[in-house]
Amino acid sequence: MANIAIIPIGGKGSRMKNEVPKQFIEVEGKPIYLYTLEKFQKNKKIDKIIIACINGYEEEVKETCKENNIDKVINVVTGGKTQLESIYNCLKELNDIASDEDRIIIHVGNRPNLSDELITRIIKESEEKRAVVSVIPEIEVMANRTTGKIIPRKDIVRIQTPQVYVYEDLAFFIEDGEKYYGEFATVCDMFLENDKEVTFIDGEMLNFKITYPEDVELFKKLIKK
């Protein structure tokens, strides 16, 4: 059984309002996605990494991996229009590589601040639970802006990555990807909507997604600290 990480870095980051895609913004001399790759390179549980990259940046990413000794990367594929399509493109590349019981660890490249402990813990949990997703509790008061009704926050969690799935459990998606990646945003909601069991485990508050300029500034402060 191998643990294979899929790292999508395909988003353009329109909310960042930056000419450079958000994962390629440099912090302390390194692109954001490289911080993410370094976490998976160093983790002892991870055997291989495959990257889904925004079109036109493939060679740059390969060169960056080479220069920084990210040697677990087995391929850099072109990403799709959505995160789920990018994941599908990676899974297709694994057709002749992955075995049924291999664990597929999905983590988006613009969450660079996850801990080594979280990667290890979610993989270990998947050995029994198979589909495992990291989440954090909702701490804000939530309301439905259409109905004006308060949504009980005790019933709400915010879904993060990493997420882990068994390769053979993804077969339905691999065989008919177009049916799913145009309808769902992530593997997690695709699983849940298709009545597949998913186990939630505690994620990390500092494992935030870099989406807005303020997120970049926060990450800079964390790196400097």
PAPATI-39453 format. One record per residue: y, x, z of N, C-alpha, C in turn. Coordinates in steps of 0.001 Angstrom, whole numbers, always signed. Layout:
BEGIN
- Y, X, Z, Y, X, Z, Y, X, Z .
...
//
This chain:
BEGIN
- -1197, +838, +0, +0, +0, +0, +1242, +870, +0 .
- +2133, +629, -943, +3392, +1378, -1036, +4568, +479, -666 .
- +5619, +1114, -196, +6869, +411, +101, +7896, +816, -942 .
- +8254, -147, -1800, +9143, +133, -2928, +10467, -597, -2723 .
- +11553, +152, -2685, +12881, -441, -2490, +13520, -750, -3844 .
- +14036, -1957, -3965, +14854, -2347, -5110, +16303, -2432, -4636 .
- +17175, -1660, -5296, +18588, -1605, -4905, +19447, -2071, -6076 .
- +19917, -3323, -6069, +20840, -3766, -7128, +22251, -3231, -6869 .
- +22825, -2572, -7881, +24226, -2149, -7794, +24936, -2606, -9079 .
- +24650, -3849, -9466, +25111, -4338, -10756, +26377, -5165, -10744 .
- +26877, -5554, -9569, +28033, -6453, -9523, +29333, -5780, -9935 .
- +30201, -6540, -10602, +31501, -6009, -11004, +32512, -6053, -9868 .
- +32293, -6952, -8891, +33194, -7002, -7746, +34577, -7526, -8079 .
- +34652, -8687, -8726, +35945, -9241, -9141, +36856, -9540, -7951 .
- +36254, -9857, -6791, +37070, -10149, -5611, +37709, -8903, -5026 .
- +37203, -7734, -5422, +37769, -6480, -4945, +39088, -6166, -5645 .
- +39289, -6759, -6854, +40504, -6519, -7645, +40722, -5030, -7881 .
- +39628, -4375, -8329, +39657, -2946, -8572, +39052, -2679, -9943 .
- +39585, -1715, -10668, +39053, -1417, -11993, +37642, -855, -11912 .
- +37344, -138, -10850, +36018, +446, -10656, +35127, -586, -9963 .
- +33887, -799, -10438, +32981, -1715, -9729, +32864, -1321, -8255 .
- +32764, -2313, -7382, +32896, -2062, -5940, +31895, -1043, -5404 .
- +30666, -1018, -5955, +29678, -74, -5460, +30018, +1369, -5825 .
- +30923, +1533, -6806, +31281, +2866, -7287, +32576, +3385, -6680 .
- +33224, +2576, -5853, +34418, +3039, -5145, +34024, +4198, -4233 .
- +34799, +5267, -4241, +34467, +6443, -3444, +35064, +6350, -2042 .
- +34249, +6693, -1075, +34660, +6777, +327, +34276, +8164, +826 .
- +35257, +8937, +1254, +35010, +10311, +1696, +34245, +11107, +640 .
- +34636, +10897, -629, +34081, +11706, -1711, +32747, +11247, -2264 .
- +32244, +10107, -1803, +30957, +9609, -2292, +31075, +8137, -2671 .
- +30434, +7714, -3785, +30436, +6287, -4113, +29682, +5489, -3059 .
- +30108, +4262, -2842, +29508, +3428, -1789, +27997, +3309, -1953 .
- +27536, +3122, -3194, +26094, +2927, -3377, +25282, +4138, -2941 .
- +25879, +5349, -2996, +25151, +6553, -2595, +24840, +6540, -1102 .
- +25747, +5996, -295, +25467, +5873, +1136, +24218, +5005, +1357 .
- +24119, +3937, +561, +22960, +3051, +664, +21691, +3786, +256 .
- +21724, +4464, -872, +20544, +5191, -1345, +20099, +6251, -347 .
- +21043, +6912, +287, +20689, +7950, +1263, +19902, +7377, +2433 .
- +20237, +6137, +2827, +19502, +5513, +3926, +18031, +5301, +3555 .
- +17788, +4882, +2328, +16414, +4620, +1897, +15681, +5918, +1540 .
- +16412, +6907, +1068, +15808, +8212, +810, +15292, +8829, +2108 .
- +16055, +8698, +3182, +15706, +9344, +4449, +14650, +8584, +5238 .
- +14524, +7278, +5008, +13576, +6499, +5793, +12140, +6869, +5427 .
- +11338, +7176, +6422, +9978, +7669, +6195, +9035, +6604, +5650 .
- +9397, +5328, +5809, +8533, +4243, +5337, +8682, +3988, +3831 .
- +9797, +4412, +3264, +10082, +4121, +1850, +9410, +5154, +957 .
- +8635, +4668, -5, +7929, +5555, -923, +8663, +5740, -2245 .
- +9218, +4657, -2787, +9858, +4711, -4098, +11096, +3823, -4090 .
- +12024, +4143, -4985, +13245, +3360, -5135, +13457, +3087, -6624 .
- +13834, +1856, -6940, +14250, +1527, -8304, +15610, +849, -8217 .
- +16517, +1249, -9095, +17906, +790, -9048, +18199, -88, -10258 .
- +18898, -1197, -10020, +19432, -2015, -11114, +20934, -1784, -11158 .
- +21395, -1214, -12264, +22765, -715, -12349, +23577, -1516, -13368 .
- +24863, -1624, -13128, +25749, -2277, -14079, +25690, -1552, -15423 .
- +25685, -2313, -16490, +25548, -1756, -17834, +26637, -707, -18119 .
- +26200, +447, -18600, +27124, +1518, -18932, +27220, +2613, -17895 .
- +26671, +2382, -16709, +26745, +3364, -15629, +25390, +4016, -15340 .
- +24376, +3721, -16140, +23019, +4180, -15845, +22921, +5710, -15746 .
- +23479, +6406, -16738, +23374, +7867, -16747, +24159, +8485, -15597 .
- +25291, +7894, -15280, +26080, +8394, -14143, +25291, +8277, -12838 .
- +24605, +7155, -12671, +23811, +6961, -11447, +22646, +7946, -11401 .
- +21980, +8136, -12526, +20865, +9100, -12565, +21347, +10495, -12194 .
- +22502, +10888, -12714, +23035, +12213, -12429, +23429, +12342, -10954 .
- +24020, +11274, -10406, +24399, +11294, -8987, +23163, +11431, -8101 .
- +22101, +10728, -8451, +20853, +10833, -7685, +20304, +12259, -7746 .
- +20344, +12854, -8930, +19840, +14215, -9105, +20654, +15207, -8287 .
- +21970, +15075, -8346, +22858, +16005, -7644, +22718, +15900, -6128 .
- +22313, +14730, -5645, +22241, +14511, -4195, +20805, +14422, -3687 .
- +19857, +14877, -4479, +18454, +14961, -4086, +17859, +13614, -3659 .
- +18256, +12560, -4365, +17652, +11249, -4122, +16422, +11167, -5029 .
- +15352, +11845, -4605, +14204, +12015, -5498, +13155, +10910, -5390 .
- +13390, +9921, -4536, +12475, +8776, -4478, +12747, +7775, -5607 .
- +13871, +7938, -6297, +14230, +7021, -7392, +13298, +7260, -8580 .
- +12587, +6209, -8990, +11662, +6326, -10115, +12269, +5814, -11416 .
- +13321, +4998, -11304, +13961, +4505, -12526, +15303, +3855, -12190 .
- +16188, +3882, -13180, +17460, +3154, -13108, +17478, +2213, -14302 .
- +17428, +905, -14030, +17392, -79, -15106, +18752, -768, -15201 .
- +18984, -1395, -16339, +20228, -2146, -16522, +20145, -3466, -15776 .
- +21163, -3766, -14977, +21188, -5003, -14208, +21480, -6211, -15091 .
- +21285, -7387, -14517, +21552, -8633, -15227, +22911, -9203, -14875 .
- +23131, -10437, -15286, +24401, -11105, -15012, +24504, -11536, -13553 .
- +23358, -11691, -12883, +23332, -12090, -11480, +22455, -11114, -10700 .
- +22583, -11171, -9378, +21754, -10325, -8523, +20271, -10599, -8755 .
- +19920, -11877, -8865, +18516, -12229, -9012, +17958, -11752, -10353 .
- +18766, -11801, -11390, +18316, -11289, -12680, +18136, -9768, -12621 .
- +19000, -9088, -11891, +18866, -7643, -11721, +17563, -7306, -10996 .
- +17241, -8079, -9976, +15984, -7878, -9253, +14801, -8126, -10178 .
- +14902, -9157, -11001, +13853, -9463, -11974, +13652, -8291, -12930 .
- +14731, -7683, -13401, +14614, -6542, -14301, +13887, -5377, -13634 .
- +14125, -5182, -12352, +13416, -4129, -11609, +11935, -4465, -11469 .
- +11642, -5705, -11142, +10247, -6115, -10960, +9446, -5956, -12247 .
- +10073, -6229, -13379, +9385, -6044, -14666, +9002, -4579, -14874 .
- +9864, -3672, -14409, +9574, -2249, -14542, +8399, -1817, -13670 .
- +8080, -2632, -12669, +7002, -2289, -11736, +5648, -2844, -12163 .
- +5604, -3537, -13294, +4365, -4190, -13729, +3169, -3247, -13760 .
- +3384, -2031, -14220, +2284, -1075, -14355, +2227, -78, -13210 .
- +3057, -306, -12204, +3148, +649, -11094, +2704, +34, -9778 .
- +3195, -1170, -9486, +2959, -1801, -8181, +1576, -2431, -8105 .
- +1007, -2418, -6909, -242, -3124, -6640, +72, -4398, -5870 .
- -905, -5295, -5782, -668, -6621, -5207, -95, -6569, -3799 .
- -553, -5642, -2959, -141, -5620, -1558, +1049, -4718, -1282 .
- +1624, -4143, -2314, +2829, -3341, -2107, +3955, -4208, -1560 .
- +4756, -3600, -689, +5931, -4287, -142, +7149, -3957, -995 .
- +7884, -4990, -1378, +9108, -4822, -2152, +10283, -5070, -1208 .
- +11043, -4030, -963, +12185, -4115, -47, +13456, -4235, -878 .
- +14131, -5356, -766, +15339, -5606, -1561, +16567, -5418, -672 .
- +17476, -4578, -1149, +18714, -4373, -391, +19851, -4101, -1375 .
- +20934, -4873, -1269, +22041, -4700, -2203, +22837, -3434, -1884 .
- +23307, -2781, -2955, +23957, -1487, -2793, +25272, -1509, -2067 .
- +25909, -2679, -1972, +27196, -2751, -1271, +27044, -3179, +187 .
- +25860, -2904, +752, +25661, -2977, +2207, +25213, -1586, +2669 .
- +26135, -630, +2737, +25750, +759, +2988, +25576, +1129, +4455 .
- +25859, +198, +5355, +25924, +570, +6770, +24736, +70, +7579 .
- +23599, -161, +6936, +22419, -576, +7695, +21812, +635, +8397 .
- +21028, +353, +9428, +20430, +1435, +10204, +19020, +1749, +9716 .
- +18576, +2946, +10017, +17205, +3358, +9720, +16220, +2475, +10487 .
- +16608, +2096, +11696, +15741, +1258, +12534, +15486, -96, +11902 .
- +16500, -684, +11266, +16329, -1996, +10633, +15362, -1906, +9455 .
- +15488, -867, +8639, +14560, -698, +7520, +13124, -611, +8026 .
- +12915, +223, +9023, +11567, +408, +9572, +11038, -866, +10190 .
- +11885, -1557, +10929, +11457, -2757, +11655, +11085, -3889, +10701 .
- +11857, -4078, +9637, +11569, -5198, +8737, +10301, -4930, +7921 .
- +10053, -3671, +7586, +8798, -3342, +6888, +7608, -3577, +7799 .
- +7717, -3159, +9042, +6621, -3364, +9999, +6342, -4855, +10191 .
- +7396, -5660, +10276, +7237, -7099, +10445, +6532, -7719, +9234 .
- +6790, -7183, +8062, +6192, -7737, +6843, +4694, -7485, +6753 .
- +4189, -6543, +7519, +2751, -6267, +7508, +1955, -7457, +8021 .
- +2614, -8289, +8800, +1960, -9506, +9313, +2539, -10768, +8676 .
- +3854, -10806, +8487, +4528, -12040, +8064, +4764, -12132, +6554 .
- +4627, -11035, +5831, +4763, -10968, +4383, +6215, -11128, +3919 .
- +6785, -12306, +3924, +8170, -12486, +3490, +9088, -12474, +4718 .
- +9942, -11454, +4797, +10780, -11265, +5986, +12221, -11004, +5554 .
- +13154, -11696, +6186, +14572, -11618, +5809, +15414, -11348, +7044 .
- +16343, -10408, +6940, +17240, -10126, +8064, +18417, -11109, +8041 .
- +18758, -11603, +9222, +19843, -12572, +9356, +20670, -12251, +10594 .
- +21884, -12766, +10622, +22713, -12680, +11822, +23205, -14079, +12176 .
- +23471, -14340, +13459, +23927, -15676, +13857, +25329, -15963, +13366 .
- +25617, -17223, +13150, +26978, -17639, +12806, +27776, -17764, +14096 .
- +28872, -17044, +14208, +29647, -17041, +15453, +30933, -17868, +15348 .
- +31288, -18279, +14143, +32494, -19062, +13957, +32174, -20561, +14010 .
- +33201, -21371, +14315, +33057, -22822, +14202, +32994, -23157, +12715 .
- +31998, -23963, +12329, +31769, -24280, +10922, +32064, -25754, +10660 .
- +32658, -26028, +9487, +32948, -27411, +9121, +32669, -27619, +7645 .
- +32277, -28828, +7297, +32130, -29233, +5900, +33498, -29699, +5417 .
- +34085, -28971, +4488, +35449, -29284, +4067, +35520, -30594, +3282 .
- +34380, -31064, +2749, +34356, -32323, +2004, +34310, -33520, +2943 .
- +33431, -33445, +3952, +33278, -34568, +4880, +34177, -34453, +6100 .
- +34652, -33243, +6370, +35464, -33038, +7570, +34644, -32992, +8849 .
- +33326, -32901, +8724, +32449, -32893, +9888, +32109, -31465, +10303 .
- +31996, -31277, +11619, +31592, -29980, +12155, +30088, -29785, +11927 .
- +29707, -28586, +11510, +28297, -28235, +11335, +27857, -27435, +12551 .
- +26842, -27883, +13276, +26394, -27152, +14472, +25999, -25715, +14117 .
- +26684, -24761, +14698, +26425, -23375, +14303, +25108, -22838, +14845 .
- +24537, -23509, +15844, +23235, -23077, +16359, +22151, -23221, +15300 .
- +22389, -24043, +14305, +21416, -24257, +13234, +21653, -23353, +12030 .
- +22670, -22481, +12099, +23076, -21712, +10935, +22901, -20218, +11196 .
- +22354, -19533, +10216, +22337, -18072, +10235, +22910, -17584, +8908 .
- +23428, -16362, +8921, +23914, -15744, +7695, +22854, -14778, +7184 .
- +22447, -14983, +5958, +21371, -14187, +5378, +21921, -12851, +4882 .
- +21198, -11789, +5230, +21555, -10447, +4805, +20440, -9866, +3930 .
- +20613, -8648, +3534, +19518, -7788, +3124, +19533, -6630, +4117 .
- +18385, -5955, +4327, +17172, -5975, +3530, +16330, -7235, +3714 .
- +15556, -7496, +2663, +14534, -8532, +2671, +13259, -7904, +2120 .
- +12112, -8327, +2633, +10840, -7745, +2196, +9905, -8843, +1718 .
- +9255, -8591, +580, +8290, -9528, +9, +7068, -8748, -478 .
- +5915, -9405, -472, +4698, -8793, -1000, +4693, -8994, -2511 .
- +4340, -7944, -3237, +4445, -7962, -4689, +3701, -9140, -5314 .
- +2477, -9410, -4863, +1715, -10496, -5483, +2341, -11859, -5211 .
- +3104, -11989, -4127, +3769, -13255, -3824, +4963, -13501, -4743 .
- +5388, -12470, -5448, +6496, -12589, -6402, +6005, -12876, -7816 .
- +4698, -13049, -7980, +4107, -13209, -9318, +4707, -14384, -10083 .
- +4941, -15505, -9398, +5488, -16693, -10070, +6856, -16397, -10660 .
- +7636, -15563, -9979, +8972, -15189, -10434, +8885, -14186, -11587 .
- +8004, -13209, -11459, +7853, -12189, -12496, +7382, -12815, -13803 .
- +6502, -13800, -13710, +5932, -14424, -14907, +6918, -15346, -15622 .
- +7875, -15893, -14885, +8771, -16887, -15485, +10179, -16739, -14912 .
- +10708, -15527, -15015, +11971, -15210, -14366, +13140, -16069, -14793 .
- +13260, -16352, -16093, +14408, -17109, -16584, +14495, -18503, -15967 .
- +13364, -19019, -15572, +13339, -20336, -14941, +14047, -20312, -13591 .
- +14042, -19148, -12952, +14542, -19050, -11583, +15884, -18343, -11451 .
- +16105, -17243, -12207, +17314, -16477, -11919, +18585, -17159, -12413 .
- +18454, -18215, -13202, +19636, -18986, -13557, +19961, -20080, -12555 .
- +19020, -20333, -11647, +19170, -21440, -10700, +19445, -20980, -9281 .
- +18872, -19838, -8889, +18989, -19378, -7511, +19810, -18102, -7420 .
- +20367, -17864, -6231, +21215, -16689, -6024, +20418, -15489, -5537 .
- +19424, -15741, -4674, +18655, -14657, -4072, +17175, -15012, -4059 .
- +16345, -14012, -3773, +14914, -14265, -3641, +14651, -15181, -2453 .
- +15435, -15025, -1387, +15231, -15834, -189, +15381, -17318, -480 .
- +16487, -17733, -1103, +16655, -19168, -1354, +15665, -19655, -2403 .
- +15250, -18791, -3317, +14213, -19172, -4281, +12892, -19450, -3560 .
- +12547, -18600, -2596, +11328, -18813, -1818, +11416, -20107, -1011 .
- +12513, -20288, -312, +12655, -21451, +557, +12617, -22754, -234 .
- +13282, -22772, -1377, +13324, -23989, -2203, +11979, -24278, -2872 .
- +11100, -23263, -2925, +9759, -23453, -3485, +8695, -23530, -2388 .
- +9166, -23873, -1165, +8280, -24123, -20, +7393, -22939, +328 .
- +7939, -21739, +169, +7219, -20538, +571, +7745, -20083, +1930 .
- +6854, -19652, +2778, +7221, -19307, +4148, +8039, -18021, +4193 .
- +9132, -18060, +4941, +9991, -16898, +5147, +10235, -16742, +6644 .
- +10088, -15534, +7139, +10357, -15240, +8542, +11719, -14562, +8668 .
- +12564, -15088, +9545, +13866, -14487, +9810, +13757, -13537, +10995 .
- +14362, -12351, +10858, +14457, -11432, +11993, +15923, -11056, +12186 .
- +16237, -10535, +13367, +17615, -10158, +13669, +18075, -9024, +12765 .
- +19205, -9244, +12100, +19830, -8199, +11311, +20841, -7449, +12152 .
- +21890, -6947, +11509, +22886, -6145, +12199, +24292, -6557, +11767 .
- +25181, -6732, +12743, +26551, -7118, +12429, +27263, -6070, +11573 .
- +26955, -4795, +11789, +27622, -3737, +11038, +27043, -3563, +9636 .
- +25968, -4276, +9352, +25379, -4245, +8015, +26084, -5286, +7136 .
- +27402, -5142, +7035, +28198, -6129, +6309, +28247, -5787, +4824 .
- +28519, -6785, +4016, +28610, -6608, +2570, +30045, -6266, +2193 .
- +30221, -5204, +1447, +31553, -4803, +1012, +31945, -5652, -187 .
- +32886, -6550, +49, +33302, -7529, -962, +34802, -7469, -1225 .
- +35581, -7299, -164, +37040, -7307, -264, +37607, -5927, +93 .
- +38850, -5651, -301, +39464, -4359, +38, +39419, -4051, +1538 .
- +39546, -5087, +2363, +39500, -4874, +3813, +38141, -4320, +4265 .
- +37080, -4717, +3551, +35741, -4216, +3884, +35633, -2718, +3614 .
- +36272, -2271, +2538, +36274, -839, +2229, +36983, -66, +3329 .
- +38121, -593, +3792, +38876, +91, +4840, +38074, +165, +6132 .
- +37359, -904, +6454, +36528, -897, +7661, +35416, +138, +7523 .
- +34786, +192, +6354, +33712, +1160, +6146, +34238, +2590, +6252 .
- +35443, +2838, +5724, +36039, +4161, +5845, +36189, +4562, +7305 .
- +36639, +3634, +8127, +36823, +3934, +9546, +35488, +4205, +10233 .
- +34452, +3468, +9855, +33125, +3690, +10436, +32573, +5042, +10047 .
- +32779, +5432, +8794, +32296, +6729, +8312, +33022, +7856, +9041 .
- +34325, +7748, +9169, +35112, +8792, +9835, +34741, +8916, +11309 .
- +34428, +7760, +11928, +34053, +7775, +13337, +32723, +8451, +13537 .
//
